[in-house]
Structure formats: structure tokens, C-alpha cells
Amino acid sequence: MLSDEARYKILKTLEINPDISQRQLAGELGISLGKVNFCLQALIEKGMIKARNFTKSDNKTHYLYVLTPTGIESKAALTKRFLASKVAEYKALKTEIEELQREIDLAPQDSSGTES
């Protein structure tokens, strides 16, 4: 199953660079070429993207990945969810940092200024 984060990153990348190769996409996202191929096929089956051959290209395996209206709507919804999860992560991390800082501030220190 494709995670929301992976789907979001793929759709965002394809929107910016629709003629990116699967190998380049794999490198940019830090995932395997096989996973990229699987993800793209899943997005095509769900109607979120269309893959079109470059008609004037000598390389007939090179595709242009175009977001469909469904893909654009899905990316917008994913963006909202992705942002909400990142904000929640940020708040949790900020709280953890504040707790650690309080712990350091309350820790006894020796005469050299280091913790004992």
C-alpha cells in the first residue's frame, strides 16, 4: 500500500517535473526503482496520473506523467493531511525540546559549570 507521504511526494514531483524518468524519481525520493514503478502504476490505475509517450522522442520508453483532475484534487487533500501531520510532529518535537531544556536548566552543576 502506498503511504500518503509517498503519494504526496510523487504527485508533487510529477507536477513540477512531468518528464522526470522513473530512475530520476527514485533517486530524488530515495526509494527503489521497482517501488517507483509500482507506485506510478497504482496512481495510473486510480486515475490520478496519465503516462504519455514522447511522440518525437527516439526513446519510446520515456514518458510524460500528467496529473489528472482527480490527481490534482488528491494532491490538494494530501497536502492538507501532510501539513497537519508535519505540524503535529513539529509541536511534539518542540514540546520535547522544551522539556529537555528545562531538565538541563534544573540539573545541578559543579563549580566548573558542567553538570555533575
N, C-alpha and C positions, 0 to 999 in steps of 0.2 A: 504494500500500500504506500502511496505517495504522501509524505507529510505536507502539511500546509506550508511550512517553511521552504521545503524543496520546490513545491509547486509555485510558490510566490517568486522565489529566486529565478526559476526557469522562465516564467512568464515575463518578469521584469527584464531579464537579459534579452529575451527574444523581442520584446517590444522596442528596446534600444538598438539591438543589432540583429535584425531578422535573417541576415545571410550568414550568421555565425555557423561554423561547422560543428558537428557533434563532438569532435575531438577538442576543439577550442572551448566549447561549452563545458565539457568535462573538466578541462584544466582550470577554467575560471571558477567553477563551483567546487572544485576539489573532490569530485566523485568519479567513479569509473565510467568508461565509455559505454559499457554494457548497461549501466544504470541510466545513463542519459538516454540511450536508445529506448529502453523500456519506458522511461518517463514520457518521452516525446510520443511514443505510440499510444500510451494511456491518454495523454492530452488530446491527441488526434481523435481517438475513439470517443472521448467525452465531448467532442465538438468545440474544444477551446482553442485549438490551433489548426491551421491547414498547412500542409507541406506542399510546396510547388517547386518543380524543377526549374532551373535557369534555362530557358529555351535557347539562348545564344551561347551558353557555356559549352566548352568541349568536354567538361567534366559533368556527365549526366547524373552523377550521384550527389551533386551539390544541390542543396535545397534552400529555399527561402521559406522561413517559418513565419506565418502571418497569424496574429491573434484574430480570432473571430469575435463578433459582438458578444457571444457567450464568454469567450476568454477574457475580453475586456471587463465585463461585469464581474467575472470570477476574480480577476486580479484586483479589482477595487475592493471587493469583500475580503479577500485575503490580506490586502494591505491594512485594512482596519483591524483584522484579527491579529496580524503580525505586529502591528504597532501596539495594540493593547497588551500583548504578551511581553513585548520588549519593555514597555513602561512598567509593567508589574515586576519584571526581572530587575529593572533599574531601582525601583522602590525597595525591593527586598535587599538588594546589594547595598544600597545607601544606608538602610537600617542596620545591616550587619557591620558596615564600616563604622557607623556612629557608635555601636556597642563596643567594638574593638577599641576605638579611640578612647571611650570612657574607661575601659578596662586598663588601658595603658596609663591614662591620666591618674587613676586611683592606685596604681601599683606602687609599692614602696621603692624608693631609690636609695642607693648608697651615696656616700659623700662624693664619689667621682661623677655622679649624675647618671649612672647606669642603674638599671634595675638589679635588685639583689635576688 
